[in-house]
Structures are given as structure tokens and as C-alpha cells.
Amino acid sequence: MKDFFQAVITANKEIIELLENGSSEEFHQSISLGAGGDISSKIDLLAEEIFIKHLSRFGNIYSEECGFVDNKKSDDIIIDPIDGSDNFASNLPYYGTSVALKRDGKCIAAVVVNLANGELFIKDESRFERTHIGKSQFKNVEKNRYSKLGLFERTYCSKGTPELMRRYGIKYRSPGAFALSLAYAHDVDFVLYEGKMREYDIAAGLYMCEDLHVEKTDDFLLVSQNKEIFDKILQFI
């Protein structure tokens, strides 16, 4: 597992270097319709190429842009090359990458990186830790008991939930990068997502929420460290 994690970190370092030295005009070019149904920009494809280069030896690749790459392996790697592409295009510092390793249909390792600030989350069956790209010292991910708000992704697609949030006095932000928000779930009161979910949107982030309260249906995903808030939101969802 150590080699896999190191390869994911190396790929992220390469992507960060690319973002720092590349051309914004080139990055934001719309190229093609990705396998996930969204228009792929140049940076989506470049980041995907980097991940495929570094990770193909570990498993088959399933990515938002190219779809499935059969490397004749027994393990599968689920990738979102750029999580929060619209944020990146809008110069909002909340975008990243997510990678999940699955064996026999079960997630056994995941890495989520915030490309905007270099924060890295890493989890397998024996550890769940965070650090920053370039630093060697990790610390355990722990629940933040001082949190005062939650993260509500795709708020713009919700018909009635924002009004119910206001009525119940539940504070939230809608940052726009789902995998990142799930990685930060231990820091906030809850993470809520309404709408269609694709595997590369949630595979890595949801694995990082195994010890939290989780409710998932075809229409929404609710994750919370706070049982009282979890039950309250679940009632009106």
C-alpha cells in the first residue's frame, strides 16, 4: 500500500507543478464530452493523463473523463482528476483530486488532495491521516467538536431543503467540490449532497466517512459526525 500512496502523492505533486507553471488559457479550453457526461476541459485531461501514468501498474482505471481503462489487473482505481473544475475555472480556492483503490468491489484505500492549499487526506484499513503535500509528518483525522456549520453541495439543485435549513437555523456553505467536502466531513457538522451521484464523485470521500453517521439513497447523501443534526436533517430530507 505504501507504493500506491506514494504514486498518488507523486501524481498530485506533478499536477500542482503543472497548475503553477501552465497556461490558464490552455487549461480552460473545452475539449470533449467526458465519460461522466460533463464537458472535459484541458486541465481535466492533463490531470487524468498524469494519474494514468503513475497508477496504471496498480489496477484498472475508472475515471470521469476517459471512462474505463482495462490494465488487466484485479484491482480497480476510481479517479476524479479535478474535483471542483468550475471552482478552478473561477479562481475559487476549493478544488482537488480524489483517488480510491477497490479490491473485490470494496474500497481499501483512498487519497483526497486539496490542490488549492496542498492539504492531503489518506486512508486505508489501518490509518486515516492528514498532512500537506511536501510534508512528511502526518496527524490523525479527528472529529472537530467546535464546528458551527455544515457543507451542502449542489444547493442550486435543491427545491425545498435550503428553506428548511433556514427554518431550523442550520448553517451551511456550498463550496462546490464533493470529494473534498467529504474529506472534510470530520471538521464540519454535516455534508449533504442532493442529486445524481457518480462513483468517481464519492468513492474516495465516502470511504473516509466510515466512522460517521451516513444515509445514502439514489437522490441524496447525508454524512454527519453529529447525531442530533443528522437526525434533524434526515427528517425533512
C-alpha positions as CSV (number, residue, x, y, z in Angstrom):
1,M,0.0,0.0,0.0
2,K,2.9,2.3,0.7
3,D,3.9,2.3,-3.0
4,F,0.4,3.1,-4.1
5,F,0.1,6.0,-1.7
6,Q,3.5,7.3,-2.8
7,A,2.5,7.1,-6.5
8,V,-0.8,9.0,-5.8
9,I,1.2,11.7,-3.9
10,T,3.8,11.9,-6.7
11,A,1.0,12.4,-9.3
12,N,-0.6,15.2,-7.2
13,K,2.8,16.9,-6.9
14,E,3.1,16.8,-10.7
15,I,-0.4,18.2,-11.1
16,I,0.3,21.0,-8.7
17,E,3.5,21.9,-10.6
18,L,1.5,21.9,-13.8
19,L,-1.0,24.3,-12.4
20,E,1.7,26.6,-11.1
21,N,3.6,26.7,-14.4
22,G,1.0,26.2,-17.1
23,S,-1.3,28.5,-19.0
24,S,-4.7,29.3,-17.7
25,E,-5.9,29.9,-21.2
26,E,-4.9,26.4,-22.2
27,F,-6.3,24.8,-19.0
28,H,-9.8,26.1,-19.5
29,Q,-10.2,25.0,-23.1
30,S,-13.3,22.8,-23.6
31,I,-12.1,19.6,-25.3
32,S,-14.7,16.9,-25.4
33,L,-17.6,15.2,-23.6
34,G,-16.2,13.0,-20.8
35,A,-17.4,9.6,-19.8
36,G,-19.2,11.1,-16.9
37,G,-21.4,13.3,-19.1
38,D,-19.7,16.6,-18.5
39,I,-17.6,18.6,-20.9
40,S,-13.9,17.9,-20.2
41,S,-11.5,20.8,-20.1
42,K,-7.8,20.6,-21.0
43,I,-6.8,20.5,-17.3
44,D,-9.2,17.6,-16.6
45,L,-7.5,15.6,-19.4
46,L,-3.9,16.6,-18.4
47,A,-4.5,15.6,-14.8
48,E,-6.1,12.3,-15.9
49,E,-3.1,11.5,-18.1
50,I,-0.8,12.1,-15.1
51,F,-2.8,9.8,-12.9
52,I,-2.9,7.1,-15.5
53,K,0.8,7.3,-16.0
54,H,1.6,6.8,-12.3
55,L,-1.2,4.4,-11.3
56,S,-1.8,2.0,-14.1
57,R,0.6,-0.5,-12.6
58,F,-1.7,-0.8,-9.6
59,G,-5.0,-1.5,-11.2
60,N,-7.6,-0.8,-13.9
61,I,-8.5,2.9,-14.1
62,Y,-12.1,4.2,-13.9
63,S,-12.1,8.0,-14.5
64,E,-14.6,10.7,-15.1
65,E,-13.0,11.8,-18.4
66,C,-11.9,8.6,-20.2
67,G,-14.2,6.0,-18.6
68,F,-12.7,2.6,-18.0
69,V,-9.1,1.7,-18.8
70,D,-8.5,-2.1,-18.7
71,N,-5.0,-2.7,-17.5
72,K,-5.6,-6.4,-16.9
73,K,-5.4,-6.0,-13.2
74,S,-7.5,-7.5,-10.3
75,D,-7.9,-4.1,-8.5
76,D,-9.7,-1.0,-9.7
77,I,-8.8,2.6,-9.2
78,I,-11.5,5.2,-9.2
79,I,-10.3,8.7,-10.1
80,D,-11.7,12.2,-10.2
81,P,-8.8,14.1,-11.9
82,I,-10.1,17.5,-10.9
83,D,-12.8,17.7,-8.3
84,G,-14.4,21.2,-8.4
85,S,-13.5,22.1,-12.0
86,D,-15.8,25.1,-12.0
87,N,-14.1,26.4,-8.9
88,F,-10.8,26.1,-10.6
89,A,-12.0,27.9,-13.7
90,S,-13.4,30.6,-11.5
91,N,-10.2,31.0,-9.4
92,L,-12.0,29.9,-6.2
93,P,-9.5,28.0,-4.0
94,Y,-11.5,24.9,-3.3
95,Y,-10.7,22.2,-5.9
96,G,-8.7,19.0,-5.7
97,T,-8.3,15.3,-6.8
98,S,-9.7,12.1,-5.4
99,V,-8.4,8.5,-5.9
100,A,-9.9,5.3,-4.5
101,L,-8.4,1.8,-4.7
102,K,-11.0,-1.0,-4.8
103,R,-10.4,-4.7,-4.3
104,D,-13.2,-7.3,-4.8
105,G,-15.7,-4.4,-5.1
106,K,-14.7,-2.9,-1.7
107,C,-12.7,0.3,-1.2
108,I,-9.5,-0.4,0.7
109,A,-7.5,2.8,0.3
110,A,-8.2,6.5,-0.7
111,V,-6.4,9.8,-1.1
112,V,-8.0,13.2,-1.5
113,V,-6.0,16.3,-2.1
114,N,-6.9,20.0,-1.9
115,L,-4.9,21.3,-4.8
116,A,-5.6,24.9,-3.7
117,N,-3.8,24.6,-0.4
118,G,-1.9,21.3,-0.7
119,E,-3.8,19.6,2.1
120,L,-3.8,15.8,1.8
121,F,-6.1,13.1,3.3
122,I,-5.0,9.5,3.2
123,K,-6.9,6.4,4.5
124,D,-6.6,2.7,4.4
125,E,-7.6,-0.1,6.7
126,S,-5.1,0.9,9.4
127,R,-4.8,4.7,9.2
128,F,-6.8,7.9,8.4
129,E,-4.4,10.8,8.4
130,R,-3.9,14.3,7.0
131,T,-0.9,16.4,6.1
132,H,0.2,18.8,3.4
133,I,1.9,17.9,0.1
134,G,5.7,18.1,0.7
135,K,5.5,17.4,4.4
136,S,6.4,14.1,6.0
137,Q,4.6,14.5,9.3
138,F,1.0,13.2,9.4
139,K,-1.6,13.6,12.0
140,N,-4.7,11.6,12.7
141,V,-8.0,12.9,11.4
142,E,-10.2,13.6,14.4
143,K,-13.8,15.0,14.8
144,N,-13.9,18.7,15.3
145,R,-16.3,19.3,18.2
146,Y,-16.2,23.1,17.8
147,S,-17.8,23.1,14.3
148,K,-20.6,25.6,13.7
149,L,-21.7,24.8,10.2
150,G,-22.1,22.1,7.5
151,L,-21.4,21.7,3.8
152,F,-24.3,21.5,1.4
153,E,-23.2,20.5,-2.1
154,R,-25.4,21.3,-5.2
155,T,-27.6,23.6,-3.2
156,Y,-28.7,25.2,-6.5
157,C,-30.4,21.9,-7.5
158,S,-32.5,21.6,-4.3
159,K,-36.1,22.6,-4.3
160,G,-37.0,22.9,-0.7
161,T,-34.1,22.0,1.5
162,P,-32.4,25.4,1.8
163,E,-35.7,26.9,3.1
164,L,-35.9,24.1,5.7
165,M,-32.3,24.7,6.7
166,R,-33.2,28.4,7.2
167,R,-36.3,27.5,9.2
168,Y,-34.4,25.2,11.5
169,G,-31.4,27.5,11.9
170,I,-28.9,25.1,10.3
171,K,-25.9,27.0,8.9
172,Y,-24.0,25.7,5.9
173,R,-21.8,26.6,3.0
174,S,-21.9,25.3,-0.6
175,P,-18.2,25.1,-1.7
176,G,-18.6,23.1,-4.9
177,A,-16.2,20.1,-4.7
178,F,-17.9,17.0,-3.4
179,A,-14.9,14.7,-2.8
180,L,-13.2,17.5,-0.9
181,S,-16.2,18.2,1.2
182,L,-16.5,14.5,2.2
183,A,-12.8,14.5,3.1
184,Y,-13.5,17.5,5.4
185,A,-16.6,15.8,6.9
186,H,-14.9,15.3,10.3
187,D,-14.3,19.1,10.5
188,V,-17.9,20.2,10.0
189,D,-21.4,19.4,11.3
190,F,-22.5,17.6,8.2
191,V,-22.1,17.1,4.5
192,L,-25.2,17.0,2.4
193,Y,-25.5,16.3,-1.4
194,E,-28.7,16.3,-3.4
195,G,-28.8,14.9,-6.9
196,K,-27.3,12.1,-9.1
197,M,-24.0,10.7,-7.7
198,R,-21.3,9.0,-9.8
199,E,-18.8,6.6,-8.4
200,Y,-15.8,8.8,-9.0
201,D,-17.6,11.7,-7.2
202,I,-17.9,9.7,-3.9
203,A,-15.7,6.6,-3.9
204,A,-12.7,8.1,-2.1
205,G,-14.6,10.7,0.1
206,L,-17.3,8.3,1.3
207,Y,-14.6,5.8,2.3
208,M,-13.2,8.5,4.6
209,C,-16.6,8.8,6.4
210,E,-17.0,5.2,7.5
211,D,-17.0,6.2,11.2
212,L,-19.6,8.9,10.8
213,H,-23.4,8.7,10.5
214,V,-24.3,8.1,6.8
215,E,-27.5,7.9,4.9
216,K,-27.3,7.4,1.1
217,T,-30.1,6.9,-1.4
218,D,-30.3,7.5,-5.2
219,D,-31.3,11.1,-4.5
220,F,-29.1,12.3,-1.7
221,L,-26.2,11.6,0.6
222,L,-26.0,12.8,4.2
223,V,-22.9,12.4,6.4
224,S,-22.5,13.8,9.9
225,Q,-20.4,13.5,13.0
226,N,-23.3,15.0,15.0
227,K,-26.2,12.5,15.6
228,E,-28.7,15.3,16.6
229,I,-28.1,17.3,13.4
230,F,-28.0,14.1,11.3
231,D,-31.5,13.1,12.6
232,K,-32.9,16.6,12.2
233,I,-31.8,16.9,8.6
234,L,-32.9,13.4,7.8
235,Q,-36.4,14.2,8.9
236,F,-37.0,16.8,6.3
237,I,-34.9,15.3,3.6
